[in-house]
Amino acid sequence: MSAGGRDRTPTQVLVLGGGLAGVATALQLGEEGVAVTLVDRNDYHQFQPLLYQVATSQLPAEDIARPHRTIFADYPSVEVVTADVVAANLSERTLRLSDGQTLSGSHLVMAAGARPNFFGVPGAAEHAFPLYSVADAERLRLHLQRLLRQATAGDAPAAGALDVVVVGGGPTGVETAGALGELMAALHETGRLDQPGQITIVDRGSTLLAPFSDKAHDYAARKLTEAGATVKLGIGVTAVHPDRVEFDDGSEIPAGTVVWGGGESGSAVAQSAGPASGRGGRLDVRPDLTIDGYPGVYAVGDVANVPSSEGDAALPQLGSVAQQSGRWAAENILREFRDEPRKPFAYKDKGIMAMIGRNAAVAEVGKRHHSVEGPVAFAAWLGLHAILLSGAHSKADAFLTWAWDYFDRDHAATLEASSAPRRIAWSEDEQDVPHISLELGEPTSPTGEASSCC
Ligand SMILES: Cc1cc2nc3c(=O)[nH]c(=O)nc-3n(C[C@H](O)[C@H](O)[C@H](O)COP(=O)(O)OP(=O)(O)OC[C@H]3O[C@@H](n4cnc5c(N)ncnc54)[C@H](O)[C@@H]3O)c2cc1C
């Protein structure tokens, strides 16, 4: 439903953002019949953990973008407004939309997520491909498809044109590098590409997957190397050009594609909303997820520095943190309605995990983050992602079927940058089709306007 030109009844709870956090808030409040208006620039919820699958042509974008209308079909008290929010005023609990309309609520939940942070590296915003939205993943897929089609059609690519530098050794970078390594290997092994592109993953730190254990660091490096990727650690990117990357040791690598998994910061709209930005350009919240000095305002998910109940640094930007904090904010709003005290957020740590490629996954599970690898880690990855997906999808079994097939089978022969990838059998319903436009979304490189923040 679009926002244009309608008189509105006052909304009780206004939610900015329909990602894992905002959807969790709205569903929880919708269960109780609370009037909610959820605003998102896209008419769909995007499932970020599978973005790299879209970027590497292993899943169509539609399969990880679920229309909000479908998610809230059985929640009549939840209204969805598809519009860009150009300004949020936390003192007044209002959102100004790009069509000039202003929405207000008795409560406002900021769930606007994050955006790529290029840390001011020259050329990164213009030439690197971030991977934060479905539109980002589609742009990267189309770029790779163009390069690979030229090369597989027999046009000899310029030196380095098929080479890819992945910046950032966190889960996004590792998963993307693994999938790209497999893609290149498959095209080479099936005789379609004489000389596969070289994948290089770089990180300023001394390990890949820094938040994981040493065992996982070594496993990730070994698996990526086996997949043909080069791992460069302890080195920083100083400039990105359309055809090469420069490093702080004076070296450079030719690359026709640079994928940016090098960091993120709070969504742009949060930074002019009133409160001073906290660490990473995010909104600092109190233990109960409210914002100090702004009654009735909550911040959840990636846009917030969500404190850990252990008292140490803020929780990481993870799907389970977003989903649980979104739900918790709803519970606290319901407590306010009942004149009960709000409760501090208690995070249930489900562990951390990354899929490095087919048959290669790493997970740290349980309270002590016990490290596991291979099929057991994949099973943990699957369980966690099924839980995350269940917030927006009723058919978790369709995801499980697709994912087992992906992990288990050797797809090398079928992988192709231009072919129709195997789909998740969500639904045949026409209503389930999201409207994915590469024009939508917070402007990110390399489509023009840069959104580098710090
Ligand atoms: C590539 C990648 C891989 C990941 N893999 C994993 C993983 O394997 N496991 C895991 O636990 N976590 C993973 N994460 C992290 C996890 O996906 C995020 O923590 C989580 O999705 C954040 O949810 P959110 O609702 O806070 O933000 P988002 O999902 O980003 O949602 C924010 C929403 O706000 C909307 N919005 C923002 N600004 C505006 C505006 N001005 N106007 C209108 N709408 C606006 C956006 O369109 C978006 O829909 C990954 C993240 C990325 C990027």
The ligand as an ORCA input file, in Angstrom:
! r2SCAN-3c Opt
* xyz 0 1
  C      25.578     -9.921      3.465
  C      25.085    -10.160      4.871
  C      25.092    -11.438      5.396
  C      24.635    -11.672      6.686
  N      24.655    -12.946      7.182
  C      24.172    -13.196      8.416
  C      24.109    -14.510      8.937
  O      24.514    -15.459      8.264
  N      23.597    -14.698     10.177
  C      23.128    -13.647     10.925
  O      22.646    -13.860     12.051
  N      23.178    -12.390     10.468
  C      23.678    -12.124      9.236
  N      23.727    -10.846      8.765
  C      23.241     -9.760      9.621
  C      21.726     -9.678      9.601
  O      21.237     -9.911      8.307
  C      21.309     -8.293     10.097
  O      21.816     -8.124     11.401
  C      19.807     -8.109     10.137
  O      19.217     -8.430      8.897
  C      19.457     -6.677     10.496
  O      18.079     -6.515     10.492
  P      17.440     -5.074     10.642
  O      15.969     -5.281     10.598
  O      18.029     -4.371     11.791
  O      17.940     -4.271      9.367
  P      17.605     -4.504      7.823
  O      17.330     -5.918      7.537
  O      18.688     -3.822      7.081
  O      16.238     -3.723      7.616
  C      16.179     -2.327      7.605
  C      15.008     -1.920      6.726
  O      14.837     -0.510      6.844
  C      14.538      0.018      5.577
  N      14.936      1.424      5.567
  C      16.132      1.939      5.962
  N      16.136      3.272      5.818
  C      14.925      3.606      5.329
  C      14.335      4.845      4.949
  N      14.994      6.000      5.060
  N      13.084      4.838      4.465
  C      12.396      3.664      4.344
  N      12.913      2.467      4.677
  C      14.168      2.438      5.161
  C      15.334     -0.846      4.602
  O      14.755     -0.831      3.315
  C      15.251     -2.225      5.264
  O      14.186     -2.991      4.770
  C      24.181    -10.594      7.475
  C      24.170     -9.305      6.944
  C      24.618     -9.080      5.650
  C      24.604     -7.687      5.092
*
